[in-house]
């Protein structure tokens, strides 16, 4: 990985079944950084192991400086959460 050409976004969102994971549909440049848009997978059969949900996403470095990353994640059909990299620990509540 070449950090002059790429940015590495690390996203850790709670824990749960190891069969559920993040999928990132797109990454967009913003005025001050990046926006990652994704969703949880929802397999029919889920394992009962508990593990953290972590993603590492390599993104081509945008022309502007990356000051912040915005995350938009659909966690269930009727609920999308929004947070950014400056918020620290974020608690996801049910809709």
trRosetta pair geometry for C-beta under 8 A, 3 or more apart (Angstrom, degrees):
i j d omega theta_ij theta_ji phi_ij phi_ji
1 6 5.6 -94 -168 67 92 142
1 8 6.8 33 176 -62 156 117
1 58 6.3 -131 -121 -122 120 132
2 5 4.5 36 94 28 112 106
2 6 6.0 106 70 12 62 100
3 6 6.3 -76 -110 66 33 75
3 7 7.6 69 -148 -94 70 42
3 8 7.7 -56 -106 -8 89 99
3 61 8.0 84 176 -63 45 131
4 61 7.2 -94 150 4 32 156
5 60 6.6 -46 162 -142 78 71
5 61 5.7 -158 176 11 24 111
6 58 5.2 -8 -173 -172 135 95
6 59 6.4 138 -159 72 76 40
6 60 6.1 -60 -103 -108 66 33
6 61 5.8 -127 -87 -35 9 87
7 34 6.9 -166 88 -34 148 145
7 58 7.6 152 76 -156 42 50
7 59 4.9 -25 62 66 91 97
7 60 7.8 16 16 106 83 14
7 61 5.3 116 -30 -95 91 72
7 62 7.8 -23 -6 4 135 76
7 66 5.4 81 -115 -22 153 167
8 56 6.2 -12 -171 -169 101 95
8 57 7.3 149 -159 75 51 45
8 58 5.7 -24 -102 -100 72 66
8 59 7.7 169 -89 20 23 78
9 27 7.8 176 8 -120 149 133
9 34 6.6 -110 -74 89 137 150
9 36 6.1 173 133 -55 161 141
9 55 7.8 1 106 109 89 96
9 56 7.3 156 80 -156 51 44
9 57 4.5 -16 60 61 102 99
9 58 8.0 -171 21 -78 74 20
9 59 6.1 36 -9 -5 111 121
9 69 5.5 141 -128 -130 117 158
10 54 7.2 -14 -170 -167 86 95
10 55 7.3 167 -152 87 42 55
10 56 5.4 -10 -102 -104 74 75
10 57 8.0 -173 -74 22 30 70
11 22 6.6 21 94 -12 126 176
11 36 7.0 -127 -52 84 146 158
11 54 7.1 159 87 -154 52 48
11 55 4.6 -1 57 55 99 99
11 57 7.2 19 2 0 109 110
11 71 6.2 128 -123 -107 131 140
12 52 5.9 -11 -158 170 106 121
12 53 6.9 137 -158 83 53 56
12 54 4.7 -12 -102 -102 81 83
12 55 7.9 -171 -73 24 41 60
13 22 6.8 102 29 -63 128 123
13 53 5.0 -40 68 84 79 113
13 54 8.0 168 20 -83 61 38
13 73 6.9 -107 -93 106 166 174
13 92 7.4 51 -172 -31 101 137
14 52 7.2 -176 118 -141 28 65
14 53 6.0 14 72 28 67 109
14 92 6.5 -70 -38 21 140 124
15 50 5.5 57 150 176 115 90
15 51 6.0 -158 -151 102 96 22
15 52 4.8 -55 -91 -93 93 47
15 53 6.5 178 -104 -9 35 79
16 20 5.7 -18 98 54 117 131
16 50 6.4 -51 -138 -133 15 74
16 51 7.7 -42 65 52 33 56
16 53 6.7 1 34 -38 89 117
17 20 4.8 81 74 3 97 101
17 46 4.3 -5 -173 176 167 111
17 47 5.4 143 -164 64 96 66
17 48 6.8 -43 -111 -100 93 22
17 49 6.7 91 -145 62 52 61
17 50 7.3 -44 -76 -96 32 48
17 51 7.9 -3 150 30 16 85
18 47 5.3 -30 52 70 90 130
18 49 4.5 -7 -3 82 118 114
18 50 7.6 -176 -39 -127 83 4
18 51 4.4 52 -87 21 93 129
19 41 7.8 -104 144 96 66 118
19 43 5.0 -78 149 40 117 140
19 45 7.3 -75 164 106 171 63
19 46 4.8 -166 62 -139 127 60
19 47 4.6 132 -25 8 111 91
20 40 5.6 6 -179 -176 106 109
20 41 5.8 -171 -145 70 55 80
20 42 7.0 22 -119 -96 100 42
20 43 7.0 -138 -80 16 63 92
20 46 6.3 4 -40 -130 96 118
20 53 6.9 -44 104 -97 87 129
21 40 7.2 155 81 -150 23 64
21 41 5.3 18 50 17 70 116
21 53 6.3 175 -127 -143 51 98
21 55 7.6 118 178 -74 92 98
22 38 5.3 44 -176 136 95 146
22 39 7.5 147 -152 80 58 28
22 40 6.5 -49 -96 -97 49 54
22 41 7.9 -134 -74 -9 4 82
22 53 6.2 116 -26 165 94 110
22 55 4.5 -70 66 -47 134 135
22 73 6.9 -56 -127 -133 107 124
23 38 5.6 177 88 -162 46 103
23 39 5.7 -17 58 63 93 76
23 40 7.7 117 14 -140 83 10
23 41 5.9 86 -22 -55 115 90
24 27 6.7 18 163 -52 126 90
24 36 5.7 -53 -136 -169 118 102
24 37 7.1 105 -161 73 70 45
24 38 4.1 -57 -104 -83 50 123
24 55 6.8 133 -38 175 114 153
24 57 5.6 41 -10 -103 167 140
25 37 5.2 -55 60 105 102 92
25 38 5.6 168 2 -103 78 51
25 39 6.8 46 -32 0 113 96
26 36 7.9 177 93 -150 46 45
26 37 5.1 4 58 52 83 111
27 34 5.9 -15 -173 -168 100 113
27 35 7.0 159 -158 80 51 51
27 36 5.4 -15 -106 -102 82 68
27 37 7.5 -169 -80 19 35 75
27 57 6.8 162 -70 150 136 137
27 59 5.0 -120 141 -117 164 125
28 34 7.0 142 76 -160 45 60
28 35 4.6 -13 59 57 96 103
28 37 7.2 35 -3 -10 104 112
29 33 7.8 -152 -154 125 58 24
29 34 6.5 -47 -110 -103 42 60
29 35 7.9 -13 69 16 3 84
29 62 4.0 129 -115 -119 120 142
29 63 7.5 37 -151 27 157 78
29 64 6.8 124 -174 31 115 107
30 33 5.5 0 57 63 103 56
30 34 6.3 -177 12 -91 95 7
30 35 5.3 91 -44 -28 118 100
30 68 7.7 -54 75 80 132 94
30 70 6.5 61 -24 10 158 123
31 64 7.0 -94 -179 142 33 176
32 64 7.1 -105 -117 135 20 135
32 65 7.7 -25 -159 84 56 78
32 66 7.8 89 148 -149 55 33
32 67 4.4 -56 174 50 99 116
32 68 5.2 29 115 30 114 104
33 62 7.6 145 -162 37 28 137
33 64 7.4 -106 -67 101 30 110
33 65 7.7 -38 -83 113 70 54
33 66 4.4 78 -129 -150 85 65
33 67 5.2 -120 -54 49 111 58
33 68 4.3 -162 9 63 149 53
33 69 5.5 -111 142 -71 134 47
33 70 7.3 138 84 -9 111 80
33 85 7.9 -104 143 24 166 129
34 59 6.2 72 -122 115 151 169
34 62 6.8 177 -77 -14 85 129
34 66 6.1 2 -15 -131 98 111
34 68 7.9 -157 38 100 61 50
34 69 4.9 -8 68 -119 97 80
34 70 7.1 -159 101 29 51 70
35 69 7.5 160 -90 -166 28 58
35 70 4.3 -17 -111 67 79 107
35 71 7.8 -179 -158 -76 57 22
35 72 6.6 21 180 -2 100 110
36 57 6.5 130 -119 53 136 163
36 69 6.4 18 -6 179 106 106
36 70 7.2 179 24 87 64 54
36 71 5.3 -13 64 -113 101 66
36 72 7.1 -178 90 30 52 69
36 73 8.0 11 109 -64 95 87
37 72 4.7 -12 -111 70 73 110
37 73 7.9 -177 -155 -76 38 45
38 55 7.8 28 84 -23 178 175
38 71 7.8 -39 30 -162 101 85
38 72 7.4 137 24 84 55 63
38 73 5.3 -9 73 -113 84 78
38 74 7.3 -136 113 25 43 77
39 73 6.6 156 -94 -164 30 63
39 74 4.0 -13 -112 59 91 103
39 75 7.8 -161 -152 -65 60 26
40 53 8.0 -27 -116 -156 100 157
40 73 7.2 68 -36 171 79 103
40 74 6.9 -123 15 98 74 67
40 75 5.4 53 -8 -135 127 48
40 76 7.4 -12 47 -63 126 49
42 76 7.8 90 -86 -120 134 63
43 46 5.8 139 74 -77 97 69
59 62 8.0 -14 138 -32 114 83
61 66 7.3 -106 -144 -26 78 121
62 66 6.7 117 38 -69 103 92
66 69 7.2 19 -176 -62 109 84
68 84 5.4 7 179 179 112 124
68 85 5.5 -178 -155 45 61 103
68 86 5.9 -41 -120 -23 108 108
69 84 6.5 161 84 -158 47 72
69 85 4.3 69 44 -31 86 126
70 82 7.2 -7 -177 -166 96 89
70 83 7.8 175 -154 96 57 30
70 84 4.8 -33 -102 -99 61 95
70 85 7.8 -91 -61 -7 32 82
71 81 7.7 2 113 105 99 89
71 82 7.0 166 87 -148 60 42
71 83 5.4 -9 56 63 104 73
71 84 6.8 173 12 -94 76 37
71 85 7.8 108 -21 -52 101 71
72 80 6.3 11 -178 172 81 117
72 81 7.7 177 -149 86 39 46
72 82 5.4 -1 -105 -103 72 82
73 80 6.7 165 85 -158 34 70
73 81 5.3 -15 63 58 89 90
73 82 8.0 171 22 -78 66 38
74 77 7.7 34 175 -105 116 21
74 79 7.2 131 -157 91 61 50
74 80 4.7 -38 -94 -99 65 86
75 79 5.3 -40 61 99 93 104
75 80 7.2 152 9 -112 74 31
75 81 5.8 34 -16 -6 120 109
75 92 6.4 121 -68 -169 170 144
76 79 4.8 37 52 38 90 101
76 95 7.5 -125 63 1 121 123
78 95 5.8 -128 112 60 102 167
79 94 7.5 -95 -82 -158 164 47
79 95 4.3 -143 -84 -43 118 124
81 90 7.7 137 167 137 130 132
81 92 5.6 -60 -85 -119 157 102
83 87 5.2 -92 -172 35 103 154
83 90 4.5 -35 -119 -88 161 169
84 87 5.6 114 62 -17 65 105
87 90 5.3 39 117 -67 131 107
